[in-house]
Amino acid sequence: MTGGDDPKRFIGLRLAFPRLHPYMEPMTSSPTTLERAFELARSGECAAVADIRARLKQERHDQVEAHLAGPSINRQLRALCEEARRSDAACRPGSGPI
């Protein structure tokens, strides 16, 4: 490791120059529009892609229609919604075999 690659040196620079470079800023914790769409689909909170779109708009995500416009993304989200519904139904008391 060269002197320029030393992590301790980077931390020292970061403390001395908090606005050193925009690419060195920490990542934000909020998910992107697509990440949140997949989270909602897997969670079972949304029964259909239309519900996901509405929820994303309610949460003020950017360009929801553009992000969810493709047939492939819609197919993936529909499949995850269906899987979450099946999983939820299987976990309910009295819904499985006795």
N, C-alpha and C positions, 0 to 999 in steps of 0.2 A: 504494500500500500504506500503510495506516495504521500508527501505532506499535504497536498491539496485534497486528498481523498479521506483524510482523517475525520471521522464523525465528530470527535471532540472539537476540532477546529470549526466545523460547520455550526455546532451548537453555540460556540463562542461568537461567531460572526452573526448568528441569528439573534443573540441577545444584544449585541452591540448595534446591530442595524435591523430593527424589527421589520422594516419595509424593504428588505434587501432586493427581492425580485418577486414579481407576481406569481411565478411558477412555484415558488417556495412557500406560498401561503398554504395553510392546512386545508384539507378537503372539508367541504361542508358536510354536515350529517344528514341533510335532507336528500331523499332519493330523487332521481330524475323522473320524468314523466313515465317513461317505459318501465323503470324499476318499480315504481309505485303501482302501475297497472298490473304487473305480474304479482306483486304482493297482494293486491286486492283479489285477483283471480284465485290465487292459492288459498287465501284466507276463508273463502266461502261467504264473505260479506256481500258480494255482488253475484247475482244469479246469471247475469248476461253481460255482454260487452257494452251494451247501452248503459247498463248500471255503472260499469267501470268508468265510461266516458263522463257520465253525470257526476260521479264522485270526484273524479280528477278536476273537473271544472269547478266544483264546489270548493275543492282544496286549493284552487287558483294555480294549477299547473299550466305551463305554457304550451301552446299549440297542440292541444289534445287531439283535435281532429286530424291534424297532419301526422302526428305520431302513431295514431291508430288507424290509418287509412288503408294500409295494405291487407290483401287477403291472407297472407301468411301469418301476420301478427294476430289478425282476428281469429284465425283457425287455432292458433296456439292458446290464445286467451279463452276461447270457448271450451277447448279441451280441458284446461285447468279449472275453469268454473264447474264443468260437469264432474270432474274428478273430485273436487272439493265437496260438491253436493253428495256424491256417492259415499265419500268418506264420512261426511257428517251424518248421513242416514244410517250408516253401519255402526256408528258410535252411540246412537240413541238407544236408551233402554227399551227393550221389547221389540227392536227392529231386526235382531239377528235370530239365528236358529236356537232352539232351546235344547 
